[in-house]
Amino acid sequence: MSAVAPPTGAAPTAPGLRRQIANYISLTKPRIIELLLVTTVPVMFLAQRGVPNLWLVVATLVGGSLSAGAANTFNCVYDRDIDALMHRTENRPMVTGEITPRAGLVFGAILTVLSTAWFLVFVNVPSALLSLLAIVMYAVGYTVILKRRTSQNIVWGGAAGCMPTLIGWSAVTGTVGWPAVVLFFVIFFWTPPHYWPLSMAFREDYSRASVPMLPVDEGPVVVGRQIVAYSWAMVLTSLALVPIASMGWVYAAVALLSGGLFLAEAHRLLRFAKQGRTTVGELKPMRLFHYSISYVTLVFLAVAVDPILHVALPWA
C-alpha cells in the first residue's frame, strides 16, 4: 500500500521541523562561535583578576553567540554563489535551497536585534556597541568588501574575529583596557597563520570560486613566509601581555612554550615549501591549522587561570 503524500501547505512533520531548525543553526556556523567564545571568557577572568560574576559570563556568552550567529548568517546569504562552487560548502542550506535568501536575511536581522538588545539589557552599552560593530565588520567589511577583492582579505577581515576580546573586557569593566587590546592583536596576528594553511589545503576550491585567497594568488613559499612573519608577530605580542597585564609564571610559561611550538610548525611549513613540495600531502598545512586551534585554546586558558593561581615573576 503506497504512502499518502501530505497536502500542500500542511505543517511540517517533526523530522522536517528538526531538519529546518538544524539548517538555521548551521547558518550561524556553531564551530566558529565556539572558537570565539574561547577568547571571550578568559578575558573576563583577566579583567576581574579572578572569577567574574557567573550570570555576567552567561549573559555575555549568550549575547556573543547571537552576535556571531548574525554575522555568520549574513555571510552565508551573501556567499551562497561561491559556496555552491566549493566542495567544502556545497551542502550549506543556502546553497541547497532549503533556506531562501530572504529568510536568511530576516533570520540574520532578528539575531542582530536580539544580540544588541540582549547586551543592552543584561550586560552594558559598550559591549552592545562593540557587538554591533563586530557584525558590521564581518558581514560588510569582510564578506562584501574584502573577501572577493584582495588576497589579504582574511588579514583585515579577521579583525571582526578579534572583537570578543574587547567585548569580554568591556562586559566586566565597562571600558576597553590595554590588556584587551593586546589580546585583540594576538588574535589579529593569529588569524592568517590559522586560516592560510586551511586555504592551502582547499586551494582548488577557492580557485574554482575565484576567491583571491593568498594561496590561490601566490605560491607556497610566499605564503609560507607570510605565515612565519605573522606567527612571530603573534608570539611576540602574546609575550607583551606579561608586562602590560602583570601576568605571572603560568601565562608566561604557556605563552612561551606553545608559541615556540607554533613557530616550529610555521617554519616547518616554510621549509617544506622551499624544498619544492607543492601538494597538500607534501606540505601538510593542516598540521599547523589544527595546532593553531590548540594554541589559542592553551593561551587563553592561561589568561583565565593566571589571575587565579597568580605566581609572580621575580621582577614583578
C-alpha positions, 0 to 999 in steps of 0.5 A, a space after each residue: 500500500 503506497 504512502 499518502 503524500 501530505 497536502 500542500 501547505 500542511 505543517 511540517 512533520 517533526 523530522 522536517 521541523 528538526 531538519 529546518 531548525 538544524 539548517 538555521 543553526 548551521 547558518 550561524 556556523 556553531 564551530 566558529 562561535 565556539 572558537 570565539 567564545 574561547 577568547 571571550 571568557 578568559 578575558 573576563 577572568 583577566 579583567 576581574 583578576 579572578 572569577 567574574 560574576 557567573 550570570 555576567 559570563 552567561 549573559 555575555 556568552 549568550 549575547 556573543 553567540 547571537 552576535 556571531 550567529 548574525 554575522 555568520 548568517 549574513 555571510 552565508 546569504 551573501 556567499 551562497 554563489 561561491 559556496 555552491 562552487 566549493 566542495 567544502 560548502 556545497 551542502 550549506 542550506 543556502 546553497 541547497 535551497 532549503 533556506 531562501 535568501 530572504 529568510 536568511 536575511 530576516 533570520 540574520 536581522 532578528 539575531 542582530 536585534 536580539 544580540 544588541 538588545 540582549 547586551 543592552 539589557 543584561 550586560 552594558 552599552 559598550 559591549 552592545 556597541 562593540 557587538 554591533 560593530 563586530 557584525 558590521 565588520 564581518 558581514 560588510 567589511 569582510 564578506 562584501 568588501 574584502 573577501 572577493 577583492 584582495 588576497 589579504 582579505 582574511 588579514 583585515 577581515 579577521 579583525 571582526 574575529 578579534 572583537 570578543 576580546 574587547 567585548 569580554 573586557 568591556 562586559 566586566 569593566 565597562 571600558 576597553 583596557 590595554 590588556 584587551 587590546 593586546 589580546 585583540 592583536 594576538 588574535 589579529 596576528 593569529 588569524 592568517 597563520 590559522 586560516 592560510 594553511 586551511 586555504 592551502 589545503 582547499 586551494 582548488 576550491 577557492 580557485 574554482 570560486 575565484 576567491 583571491 585567497 593568498 594561496 590561490 594568488 601566490 605560491 607556497 613559499 610566499 605564503 609560507 613566509 607570510 605565515 612565519 612573519 605573522 606567527 612571530 608577530 603573534 608570539 611576540 605580542 602574546 609575550 607583551 601581555 606579561 608586562 602590560 597585564 602583570 601576568 605571572 609564571 603560568 601565562 608566561 610559561 604557556 605563552 612561551 612554550 606553545 608559541 615556540 611550538 607554533 613557530 616550529 610548525 610555521 617554519 616547518 611549513 616554510 621549509 617544506 615549501 622551499 624544498 619544492 613540495 607543492 601538494 597538500 600531502 607534501 606540505 601538510 598545512 593542516 598540521 599547523 591549522 589544527 595546532 593553531 586551534 590548540 594554541 589559542 585554546 592553551 593561551 587563553 586558558 592561561 589568561 583565565 587561570 593566571 589571575 587565579 593561581 597568580 605566581 609572580 615573576 621575580 621582577 614583578 
